[in-house]
């Protein structure tokens, strides 16, 4: 899930939940996902084994590491 322009109150509440958060400081966006989940694992769960990876932030690292 992606949340655009979350307020500080929303960010504080998300910190209390059992979710993984990645905040994109240059885009005012937060990625919200289950703990331990990343983009590469999501593609694997969908049965997608071959793909071209692109991205612009640290949350794309696992995707790059698994790309063909």
mmCIF file of the N, C-alpha and C atoms, coordinates in Angstrom:
data_MODEL
# 
_entry.id   MODEL 
# 
loop_
_atom_site.group_PDB 
_atom_site.id 
_atom_site.type_symbol 
_atom_site.label_atom_id 
_atom_site.label_alt_id 
_atom_site.label_comp_id 
_atom_site.label_asym_id 
_atom_site.label_entity_id 
_atom_site.label_seq_id 
_atom_site.pdbx_PDB_ins_code 
_atom_site.Cartn_x 
_atom_site.Cartn_y 
_atom_site.Cartn_z 
_atom_site.occupancy 
_atom_site.B_iso_or_equiv 
_atom_site.pdbx_formal_charge 
_atom_site.auth_seq_id 
_atom_site.auth_comp_id 
_atom_site.auth_asym_id 
_atom_site.auth_atom_id 
_atom_site.pdbx_PDB_model_num 
ATOM 1   N N  . UNK A 1 1  ? 0.845  -1.157  0.000   1.00 0.00 ? 1  UNK A N  1 
ATOM 2   C CA . UNK A 1 1  ? 0.000  0.000   0.000   1.00 0.00 ? 1  UNK A CA 1 
ATOM 3   C C  . UNK A 1 1  ? 0.898  1.228   0.000   1.00 0.00 ? 1  UNK A C  1 
ATOM 4   N N  . UNK A 1 2  ? 0.488  2.239   -0.684  1.00 0.00 ? 2  UNK A N  1 
ATOM 5   C CA . UNK A 1 2  ? 1.225  3.502   -0.727  1.00 0.00 ? 2  UNK A CA 1 
ATOM 6   C C  . UNK A 1 2  ? 0.326  4.603   -0.194  1.00 0.00 ? 2  UNK A C  1 
ATOM 7   N N  . UNK A 1 3  ? 0.888  5.438   0.674   1.00 0.00 ? 3  UNK A N  1 
ATOM 8   C CA . UNK A 1 3  ? 0.125  6.564   1.216   1.00 0.00 ? 3  UNK A CA 1 
ATOM 9   C C  . UNK A 1 3  ? 0.849  7.850   0.839   1.00 0.00 ? 3  UNK A C  1 
ATOM 10  N N  . UNK A 1 4  ? 0.124  8.762   0.217   1.00 0.00 ? 4  UNK A N  1 
ATOM 11  C CA . UNK A 1 4  ? 0.683  10.031  -0.205  1.00 0.00 ? 4  UNK A CA 1 
ATOM 12  C C  . UNK A 1 4  ? 0.420  11.112  0.836   1.00 0.00 ? 4  UNK A C  1 
ATOM 13  N N  . UNK A 1 5  ? 1.429  11.880  1.153   1.00 0.00 ? 5  UNK A N  1 
ATOM 14  C CA . UNK A 1 5  ? 1.345  13.020  2.076   1.00 0.00 ? 5  UNK A CA 1 
ATOM 15  C C  . UNK A 1 5  ? 0.681  12.689  3.410   1.00 0.00 ? 5  UNK A C  1 
ATOM 16  N N  . UNK A 1 6  ? 1.156  11.647  4.106   1.00 0.00 ? 6  UNK A N  1 
ATOM 17  C CA . UNK A 1 6  ? 0.551  11.329  5.408   1.00 0.00 ? 6  UNK A CA 1 
ATOM 18  C C  . UNK A 1 6  ? 0.890  12.403  6.441   1.00 0.00 ? 6  UNK A C  1 
ATOM 19  N N  . UNK A 1 7  ? -0.052 12.656  7.326   1.00 0.00 ? 7  UNK A N  1 
ATOM 20  C CA . UNK A 1 7  ? 0.184  13.616  8.407   1.00 0.00 ? 7  UNK A CA 1 
ATOM 21  C C  . UNK A 1 7  ? 1.082  12.972  9.462   1.00 0.00 ? 7  UNK A C  1 
ATOM 22  N N  . UNK A 1 8  ? 1.630  13.783  10.341  1.00 0.00 ? 8  UNK A N  1 
ATOM 23  C CA . UNK A 1 8  ? 2.451  13.254  11.434  1.00 0.00 ? 8  UNK A CA 1 
ATOM 24  C C  . UNK A 1 8  ? 1.637  12.336  12.326  1.00 0.00 ? 8  UNK A C  1 
ATOM 25  N N  . UNK A 1 9  ? 0.367  12.669  12.535  1.00 0.00 ? 9  UNK A N  1 
ATOM 26  C CA . UNK A 1 9  ? -0.511 11.822  13.351  1.00 0.00 ? 9  UNK A CA 1 
ATOM 27  C C  . UNK A 1 9  ? -0.663 10.440  12.726  1.00 0.00 ? 9  UNK A C  1 
ATOM 28  N N  . UNK A 1 10 ? -0.868 10.382  11.426  1.00 0.00 ? 10 UNK A N  1 
ATOM 29  C CA . UNK A 1 10 ? -1.002 9.102   10.724  1.00 0.00 ? 10 UNK A CA 1 
ATOM 30  C C  . UNK A 1 10 ? 0.307  8.318   10.825  1.00 0.00 ? 10 UNK A C  1 
ATOM 31  N N  . UNK A 1 11 ? 1.438  8.979   10.634  1.00 0.00 ? 11 UNK A N  1 
ATOM 32  C CA . UNK A 1 11 ? 2.736  8.298   10.746  1.00 0.00 ? 11 UNK A CA 1 
ATOM 33  C C  . UNK A 1 11 ? 2.934  7.724   12.147  1.00 0.00 ? 11 UNK A C  1 
ATOM 34  N N  . UNK A 1 12 ? 2.558  8.484   13.176  1.00 0.00 ? 12 UNK A N  1 
ATOM 35  C CA . UNK A 1 12 ? 2.687  7.998   14.550  1.00 0.00 ? 12 UNK A CA 1 
ATOM 36  C C  . UNK A 1 12 ? 1.816  6.765   14.784  1.00 0.00 ? 12 UNK A C  1 
ATOM 37  N N  . UNK A 1 13 ? 0.593  6.777   14.261  1.00 0.00 ? 13 UNK A N  1 
ATOM 38  C CA . UNK A 1 13 ? -0.302 5.631   14.413  1.00 0.00 ? 13 UNK A CA 1 
ATOM 39  C C  . UNK A 1 13 ? 0.224  4.405   13.663  1.00 0.00 ? 13 UNK A C  1 
ATOM 40  N N  . UNK A 1 14 ? 0.793  4.613   12.486  1.00 0.00 ? 14 UNK A N  1 
ATOM 41  C CA . UNK A 1 14 ? 1.349  3.496   11.720  1.00 0.00 ? 14 UNK A CA 1 
ATOM 42  C C  . UNK A 1 14 ? 2.511  2.842   12.453  1.00 0.00 ? 14 UNK A C  1 
ATOM 43  N N  . UNK A 1 15 ? 3.278  3.629   13.201  1.00 0.00 ? 15 UNK A N  1 
ATOM 44  C CA . UNK A 1 15 ? 4.402  3.087   13.964  1.00 0.00 ? 15 UNK A CA 1 
ATOM 45  C C  . UNK A 1 15 ? 3.931  2.081   15.018  1.00 0.00 ? 15 UNK A C  1 
ATOM 46  N N  . UNK A 1 16 ? 2.682  2.201   15.457  1.00 0.00 ? 16 UNK A N  1 
ATOM 47  C CA . UNK A 1 16 ? 2.126  1.312   16.472  1.00 0.00 ? 16 UNK A CA 1 
ATOM 48  C C  . UNK A 1 16 ? 1.615  -0.005  15.884  1.00 0.00 ? 16 UNK A C  1 
ATOM 49  N N  . UNK A 1 17 ? 1.500  -0.078  14.575  1.00 0.00 ? 17 UNK A N  1 
ATOM 50  C CA . UNK A 1 17 ? 0.941  -1.253  13.914  1.00 0.00 ? 17 UNK A CA 1 
ATOM 51  C C  . UNK A 1 17 ? 2.038  -2.230  13.523  1.00 0.00 ? 17 UNK A C  1 
ATOM 52  N N  . UNK A 1 18 ? 1.666  -3.480  13.322  1.00 0.00 ? 18 UNK A N  1 
ATOM 53  C CA . UNK A 1 18 ? 2.602  -4.511  12.903  1.00 0.00 ? 18 UNK A CA 1 
ATOM 54  C C  . UNK A 1 18 ? 2.763  -4.465  11.376  1.00 0.00 ? 18 UNK A C  1 
ATOM 55  N N  . UNK A 1 19 ? 3.400  -3.408  10.899  1.00 0.00 ? 19 UNK A N  1 
ATOM 56  C CA . UNK A 1 19 ? 3.639  -3.224  9.468   1.00 0.00 ? 19 UNK A CA 1 
ATOM 57  C C  . UNK A 1 19 ? 5.064  -2.704  9.273   1.00 0.00 ? 19 UNK A C  1 
ATOM 58  N N  . UNK A 1 20 ? 5.557  -2.881  8.078   1.00 0.00 ? 20 UNK A N  1 
ATOM 59  C CA . UNK A 1 20 ? 6.852  -2.345  7.688   1.00 0.00 ? 20 UNK A CA 1 
ATOM 60  C C  . UNK A 1 20 ? 6.614  -1.041  6.939   1.00 0.00 ? 20 UNK A C  1 
ATOM 61  N N  . UNK A 1 21 ? 7.333  -0.005  7.328   1.00 0.00 ? 21 UNK A N  1 
ATOM 62  C CA . UNK A 1 21 ? 7.168  1.304   6.707   1.00 0.00 ? 21 UNK A CA 1 
ATOM 63  C C  . UNK A 1 21 ? 8.458  1.729   6.024   1.00 0.00 ? 21 UNK A C  1 
ATOM 64  N N  . UNK A 1 22 ? 8.336  2.308   4.843   1.00 0.00 ? 22 UNK A N  1 
ATOM 65  C CA . UNK A 1 22 ? 9.480  2.917   4.170   1.00 0.00 ? 22 UNK A CA 1 
ATOM 66  C C  . UNK A 1 22 ? 9.030  4.289   3.713   1.00 0.00 ? 22 UNK A C  1 
ATOM 67  N N  . UNK A 1 23 ? 9.694  5.317   4.226   1.00 0.00 ? 23 UNK A N  1 
ATOM 68  C CA . UNK A 1 23 ? 9.313  6.686   3.893   1.00 0.00 ? 23 UNK A CA 1 
ATOM 69  C C  . UNK A 1 23 ? 10.244 7.238   2.823   1.00 0.00 ? 23 UNK A C  1 
ATOM 70  N N  . UNK A 1 24 ? 9.650  7.692   1.732   1.00 0.00 ? 24 UNK A N  1 
ATOM 71  C CA . UNK A 1 24 ? 10.386 8.338   0.643   1.00 0.00 ? 24 UNK A CA 1 
ATOM 72  C C  . UNK A 1 24 ? 10.448 9.829   0.957   1.00 0.00 ? 24 UNK A C  1 
ATOM 73  N N  . UNK A 1 25 ? 11.569 10.293  1.437   1.00 0.00 ? 25 UNK A N  1 
ATOM 74  C CA . UNK A 1 25 ? 11.672 11.678  1.892   1.00 0.00 ? 25 UNK A CA 1 
ATOM 75  C C  . UNK A 1 25 ? 11.573 12.688  0.753   1.00 0.00 ? 25 UNK A C  1 
ATOM 76  N N  . UNK A 1 26 ? 11.996 12.315  -0.440  1.00 0.00 ? 26 UNK A N  1 
ATOM 77  C CA . UNK A 1 26 ? 11.959 13.269  -1.548  1.00 0.00 ? 26 UNK A CA 1 
ATOM 78  C C  . UNK A 1 26 ? 10.594 13.320  -2.224  1.00 0.00 ? 26 UNK A C  1 
ATOM 79  N N  . UNK A 1 27 ? 9.705  12.372  -1.904  1.00 0.00 ? 27 UNK A N  1 
ATOM 80  C CA . UNK A 1 27 ? 8.413  12.303  -2.587  1.00 0.00 ? 27 UNK A CA 1 
ATOM 81  C C  . UNK A 1 27 ? 7.222  12.443  -1.647  1.00 0.00 ? 27 UNK A C  1 
ATOM 82  N N  . UNK A 1 28 ? 7.428  12.541  -0.344  1.00 0.00 ? 28 UNK A N  1 
ATOM 83  C CA . UNK A 1 28 ? 6.364  12.623  0.649   1.00 0.00 ? 28 UNK A CA 1 
ATOM 84  C C  . UNK A 1 28 ? 5.399  11.451  0.494   1.00 0.00 ? 28 UNK A C  1 
ATOM 85  N N  . UNK A 1 29 ? 5.974  10.253  0.432   1.00 0.00 ? 29 UNK A N  1 
ATOM 86  C CA . UNK A 1 29 ? 5.205  9.021   0.245   1.00 0.00 ? 29 UNK A CA 1 
ATOM 87  C C  . UNK A 1 29 ? 5.696  7.989   1.252   1.00 0.00 ? 29 UNK A C  1 
ATOM 88  N N  . UNK A 1 30 ? 4.786  7.159   1.756   1.00 0.00 ? 30 UNK A N  1 
ATOM 89  C CA . UNK A 1 30 ? 5.143  6.041   2.622   1.00 0.00 ? 30 UNK A CA 1 
ATOM 90  C C  . UNK A 1 30 ? 4.641  4.758   1.984   1.00 0.00 ? 30 UNK A C  1 
ATOM 91  N N  . UNK A 1 31 ? 5.537  3.762   1.886   1.00 0.00 ? 31 UNK A N  1 
ATOM 92  C CA . UNK A 1 31 ? 5.138  2.416   1.485   1.00 0.00 ? 31 UNK A CA 1 
ATOM 93  C C  . UNK A 1 31 ? 4.811  1.642   2.757   1.00 0.00 ? 31 UNK A C  1 
ATOM 94  N N  . UNK A 1 32 ? 3.673  0.960   2.770   1.00 0.00 ? 32 UNK A N  1 
ATOM 95  C CA . UNK A 1 32 ? 3.234  0.180   3.931   1.00 0.00 ? 32 UNK A CA 1 
ATOM 96  C C  . UNK A 1 32 ? 3.081  -1.264  3.470   1.00 0.00 ? 32 UNK A C  1 
ATOM 97  N N  . UNK A 1 33 ? 3.745  -2.187  4.165   1.00 0.00 ? 33 UNK A N  1 
ATOM 98  C CA . UNK A 1 33 ? 3.655  -3.595  3.770   1.00 0.00 ? 33 UNK A CA 1 
ATOM 99  C C  . UNK A 1 33 ? 3.740  -4.495  5.001   1.00 0.00 ? 33 UNK A C  1 
ATOM 100 N N  . UNK A 1 34 ? 3.362  -5.758  4.844   1.00 0.00 ? 34 UNK A N  1 
ATOM 101 C CA . UNK A 1 34 ? 3.511  -6.695  5.960   1.00 0.00 ? 34 UNK A CA 1 
ATOM 102 C C  . UNK A 1 34 ? 4.987  -6.824  6.334   1.00 0.00 ? 34 UNK A C  1 
ATOM 103 N N  . UNK A 1 35 ? 5.284  -7.103  7.599   1.00 0.00 ? 35 UNK A N  1 
ATOM 104 C CA . UNK A 1 35 ? 6.674  -7.262  8.014   1.00 0.00 ? 35 UNK A CA 1 
ATOM 105 C C  . UNK A 1 35 ? 7.384  -8.338  7.185   1.00 0.00 ? 35 UNK A C  1 
ATOM 106 N N  . UNK A 1 36 ? 8.615  -8.037  6.762   1.00 0.00 ? 36 UNK A N  1 
ATOM 107 C CA . UNK A 1 36 ? 9.400  -9.005  6.004   1.00 0.00 ? 36 UNK A CA 1 
ATOM 108 C C  . UNK A 1 36 ? 9.081  -9.075  4.525   1.00 0.00 ? 36 UNK A C  1 
ATOM 109 N N  . UNK A 1 37 ? 8.127  -8.298  4.065   1.00 0.00 ? 37 UNK A N  1 
ATOM 110 C CA . UNK A 1 37 ? 7.743  -8.320  2.653   1.00 0.00 ? 37 UNK A CA 1 
ATOM 111 C C  . UNK A 1 37 ? 8.516  -7.253  1.900   1.00 0.00 ? 37 UNK A C  1 
ATOM 112 N N  . UNK A 1 38 ? 8.919  -7.589  0.673   1.00 0.00 ? 38 UNK A N  1 
ATOM 113 C CA . UNK A 1 38 ? 9.534  -6.603  -0.205  1.00 0.00 ? 38 UNK A CA 1 
ATOM 114 C C  . UNK A 1 38 ? 9.030  -6.849  -1.617  1.00 0.00 ? 38 UNK A C  1 
ATOM 115 N N  . UNK A 1 39 ? 9.441  -6.023  -2.545  1.00 0.00 ? 39 UNK A N  1 
ATOM 116 C CA . UNK A 1 39 ? 8.931  -6.123  -3.917  1.00 0.00 ? 39 UNK A CA 1 
ATOM 117 C C  . UNK A 1 39 ? 9.305  -7.444  -4.580  1.00 0.00 ? 39 UNK A C  1 
ATOM 118 N N  . UNK A 1 40 ? 10.509 -7.928  -4.333  1.00 0.00 ? 40 UNK A N  1 
ATOM 119 C CA . UNK A 1 40 ? 10.940 -9.203  -4.929  1.00 0.00 ? 40 UNK A CA 1 
ATOM 120 C C  . UNK A 1 40 ? 10.094 -10.363 -4.395  1.00 0.00 ? 40 UNK A C  1 
ATOM 121 N N  . UNK A 1 41 ? 9.830  -10.369 -3.093  1.00 0.00 ? 41 UNK A N  1 
ATOM 122 C CA . UNK A 1 41 ? 8.997  -11.430 -2.509  1.00 0.00 ? 41 UNK A CA 1 
ATOM 123 C C  . UNK A 1 41 ? 7.570  -11.357 -3.044  1.00 0.00 ? 41 UNK A C  1 
ATOM 124 N N  . UNK A 1 42 ? 7.069  -10.146 -3.247  1.00 0.00 ? 42 UNK A N  1 
ATOM 125 C CA . UNK A 1 42 ? 5.732  -9.981  -3.802  1.00 0.00 ? 42 UNK A CA 1 
ATOM 126 C C  . UNK A 1 42 ? 5.627  -10.551 -5.204  1.00 0.00 ? 42 UNK A C  1 
ATOM 127 N N  . UNK A 1 43 ? 6.627  -10.282 -6.038  1.00 0.00 ? 43 UNK A N  1 
ATOM 128 C CA . UNK A 1 43 ? 6.636  -10.840 -7.392  1.00 0.00 ? 43 UNK A CA 1 
ATOM 129 C C  . UNK A 1 43 ? 6.727  -12.360 -7.346  1.00 0.00 ? 43 UNK A C  1 
ATOM 130 N N  . UNK A 1 44 ? 7.558  -12.883 -6.442  1.00 0.00 ? 44 UNK A N  1 
ATOM 131 C CA . UNK A 1 44 ? 7.694  -14.330 -6.304  1.00 0.00 ? 44 UNK A CA 1 
ATOM 132 C C  . UNK A 1 44 ? 6.359  -14.964 -5.911  1.00 0.00 ? 44 UNK A C  1 
ATOM 133 N N  . UNK A 1 45 ? 5.643  -14.353 -4.988  1.00 0.00 ? 45 UNK A N  1 
ATOM 134 C CA . UNK A 1 45 ? 4.341  -14.882 -4.572  1.00 0.00 ? 45 UNK A CA 1 
ATOM 135 C C  . UNK A 1 45 ? 3.317  -14.841 -5.705  1.00 0.00 ? 45 UNK A C  1 
ATOM 136 N N  . UNK A 1 46 ? 3.497  -13.923 -6.639  1.00 0.00 ? 46 UNK A N  1 
ATOM 137 C CA . UNK A 1 46 ? 2.619  -13.858 -7.808  1.00 0.00 ? 46 UNK A CA 1 
ATOM 138 C C  . UNK A 1 46 ? 3.054  -14.812 -8.917  1.00 0.00 ? 46 UNK A C  1 
ATOM 139 N N  . UNK A 1 47 ? 4.175  -15.512 -8.696  1.00 0.00 ? 47 UNK A N  1 
ATOM 140 C CA . UNK A 1 47 ? 4.672  -16.447 -9.697  1.00 0.00 ? 47 UNK A CA 1 
ATOM 141 C C  . UNK A 1 47 ? 5.469  -15.777 -10.803 1.00 0.00 ? 47 UNK A C  1 
ATOM 142 N N  . UNK A 1 48 ? 5.864  -14.549 -10.613 1.00 0.00 ? 48 UNK A N  1 
ATOM 143 C CA . UNK A 1 48 ? 6.647  -13.819 -11.611 1.00 0.00 ? 48 UNK A CA 1 
ATOM 144 C C  . UNK A 1 48 ? 8.118  -14.046 -11.306 1.00 0.00 ? 48 UNK A C  1 
ATOM 145 N N  . UNK A 1 49 ? 8.809  -14.739 -12.198 1.00 0.00 ? 49 UNK A N  1 
ATOM 146 C CA . UNK A 1 49 ? 10.205 -15.086 -11.951 1.00 0.00 ? 49 UNK A CA 1 
ATOM 147 C C  . UNK A 1 49 ? 11.185 -14.339 -12.850 1.00 0.00 ? 49 UNK A C  1 
ATOM 148 N N  . UNK A 1 50 ? 10.697 -13.773 -13.927 1.00 0.00 ? 50 UNK A N  1 
ATOM 149 C CA . UNK A 1 50 ? 11.562 -13.002 -14.821 1.00 0.00 ? 50 UNK A CA 1 
ATOM 150 C C  . UNK A 1 50 ? 10.980 -11.603 -14.965 1.00 0.00 ? 50 UNK A C  1 
ATOM 151 N N  . UNK A 1 51 ? 11.835 -10.615 -14.747 1.00 0.00 ? 51 UNK A N  1 
ATOM 152 C CA . UNK A 1 51 ? 11.388 -9.231  -14.842 1.00 0.00 ? 51 UNK A CA 1 
ATOM 153 C C  . UNK A 1 51 ? 12.594 -8.319  -14.997 1.00 0.00 ? 51 UNK A C  1 
ATOM 154 N N  . UNK A 1 52 ? 12.345 -7.135  -15.407 1.00 0.00 ? 52 UNK A N  1 
ATOM 155 C CA . UNK A 1 52 ? 13.357 -6.084  -15.474 1.00 0.00 ? 52 UNK A CA 1 
ATOM 156 C C  . UNK A 1 52 ? 13.055 -5.137  -14.317 1.00 0.00 ? 52 UNK A C  1 
ATOM 157 N N  . UNK A 1 53 ? 14.051 -4.877  -13.498 1.00 0.00 ? 53 UNK A N  1 
ATOM 158 C CA . UNK A 1 53 ? 13.848 -4.036  -12.319 1.00 0.00 ? 53 UNK A CA 1 
ATOM 159 C C  . UNK A 1 53 ? 14.265 -2.596  -12.588 1.00 0.00 ? 53 UNK A C  1 
ATOM 160 N N  . UNK A 1 54 ? 13.496 -1.684  -12.047 1.00 0.00 ? 54 UNK A N  1 
ATOM 161 C CA . UNK A 1 54 ? 13.887 -0.273  -12.041 1.00 0.00 ? 54 UNK A CA 1 
ATOM 162 C C  . UNK A 1 54 ? 13.330 0.345   -10.771 1.00 0.00 ? 54 UNK A C  1 
ATOM 163 N N  . UNK A 1 55 ? 13.970 1.376   -10.300 1.00 0.00 ? 55 UNK A N  1 
ATOM 164 C CA . UNK A 1 55 ? 13.523 2.026   -9.090  1.00 0.00 ? 55 UNK A CA 1 
ATOM 165 C C  . UNK A 1 55 ? 14.437 3.179   -8.744  1.00 0.00 ? 55 UNK A C  1 
ATOM 166 N N  . UNK A 1 56 ? 14.078 3.856   -7.656  1.00 0.00 ? 56 UNK A N  1 
ATOM 167 C CA . UNK A 1 56 ? 14.840 5.049   -7.297  1.00 0.00 ? 56 UNK A CA 1 
ATOM 168 C C  . UNK A 1 56 ? 15.110 5.187   -5.804  1.00 0.00 ? 56 UNK A C  1 
ATOM 169 N N  . UNK A 1 57 ? 14.921 4.117   -5.040  1.00 0.00 ? 57 UNK A N  1 
ATOM 170 C CA . UNK A 1 57 ? 15.107 4.262   -3.601  1.00 0.00 ? 57 UNK A CA 1 
ATOM 171 C C  . UNK A 1 57 ? 15.546 2.941   -2.984  1.00 0.00 ? 57 UNK A C  1 
ATOM 172 N N  . UNK A 1 58 ? 15.879 2.980   -1.706  1.00 0.00 ? 58 UNK A N  1 
ATOM 173 C CA . UNK A 1 58 ? 16.412 1.803   -1.011  1.00 0.00 ? 58 UNK A CA 1 
ATOM 174 C C  . UNK A 1 58 ? 15.418 0.646   -0.954  1.00 0.00 ? 58 UNK A C  1 
ATOM 175 N N  . UNK A 1 59 ? 14.115 0.938   -1.029  1.00 0.00 ? 59 UNK A N  1 
ATOM 176 C CA . UNK A 1 59 ? 13.139 -0.151  -0.979  1.00 0.00 ? 59 UNK A CA 1 
ATOM 177 C C  . UNK A 1 59 ? 13.123 -0.985  -2.263  1.00 0.00 ? 59 UNK A C  1 
ATOM 178 N N  . UNK A 1 60 ? 13.881 -0.575  -3.262  1.00 0.00 ? 60 UNK A N  1 
ATOM 179 C CA . UNK A 1 60 ? 13.986 -1.332  -4.518  1.00 0.00 ? 60 UNK A CA 1 
ATOM 180 C C  . UNK A 1 60 ? 15.180 -2.287  -4.519  1.00 0.00 ? 60 UNK A C  1 
ATOM 181 N N  . UNK A 1 61 ? 15.988 -2.265  -3.476  1.00 0.00 ? 61 UNK A N  1 
ATOM 182 C CA . UNK A 1 61 ? 17.223 -3.053  -3.436  1.00 0.00 ? 61 UNK A CA 1 
ATOM 183 C C  . UNK A 1 61 ? 16.980 -4.549  -3.657  1.00 0.00 ? 61 UNK A C  1 
ATOM 184 N N  . UNK A 1 62 ? 16.046 -5.142  -2.932  1.00 0.00 ? 62 UNK A N  1 
ATOM 185 C CA . UNK A 1 62 ? 15.765 -6.578  -3.080  1.00 0.00 ? 62 UNK A CA 1 
ATOM 186 C C  . UNK A 1 62 ? 15.342 -6.894  -4.504  1.00 0.00 ? 62 UNK A C  1 
ATOM 187 N N  . UNK A 1 63 ? 14.610 -5.994  -5.115  1.00 0.00 ? 63 UNK A N  1 
ATOM 188 C CA . UNK A 1 63 ? 14.177 -6.181  -6.494  1.00 0.00 ? 63 UNK A CA 1 
ATOM 189 C C  . UNK A 1 63 ? 15.382 -6.239  -7.427  1.00 0.00 ? 63 UNK A C  1 
ATOM 190 N N  . UNK A 1 64 ? 16.335 -5.327  -7.229  1.00 0.00 ? 64 UNK A N  1 
ATOM 191 C CA . UNK A 1 64 ? 17.554 -5.319  -8.047  1.00 0.00 ? 64 UNK A CA 1 
ATOM 192 C C  . UNK A 1 64 ? 18.378 -6.579  -7.830  1.00 0.00 ? 64 UNK A C  1 
ATOM 193 N N  . UNK A 1 65 ? 18.476 -7.025  -6.592  1.00 0.00 ? 65 UNK A N  1 
ATOM 194 C CA . UNK A 1 65 ? 19.288 -8.199  -6.281  1.00 0.00 ? 65 UNK A CA 1 
ATOM 195 C C  . UNK A 1 65 ? 18.742 -9.466  -6.917  1.00 0.00 ? 65 UNK A C  1 
ATOM 196 N N  . UNK A 1 66 ? 17.441 -9.549  -7.111  1.00 0.00 ? 66 UNK A N  1 
ATOM 197 C CA . UNK A 1 66 ? 16.823 -10.747 -7.667  1.00 0.00 ? 66 UNK A CA 1 
ATOM 198 C C  . UNK A 1 66 ? 16.553 -10.653 -9.175  1.00 0.00 ? 66 UNK A C  1 
ATOM 199 N N  . UNK A 1 67 ? 16.744 -9.493  -9.750  1.00 0.00 ? 67 UNK A N  1 
ATOM 200 C CA . UNK A 1 67 ? 16.447 -9.302  -11.181 1.00 0.00 ? 67 UNK A CA 1 
ATOM 201 C C  . UNK A 1 67 ? 17.390 -10.113 -12.059 1.00 0.00 ? 67 UNK A C  1 
ATOM 202 N N  . UNK A 1 68 ? 16.872 -10.509 -13.185 1.00 0.00 ? 68 UNK A N  1 
ATOM 203 C CA . UNK A 1 68 ? 17.670 -11.269 -14.155 1.00 0.00 ? 68 UNK A CA 1 
ATOM 204 C C  . UNK A 1 68 ? 18.372 -10.298 -15.056 1.00 0.00 ? 68 UNK A C  1 
# 
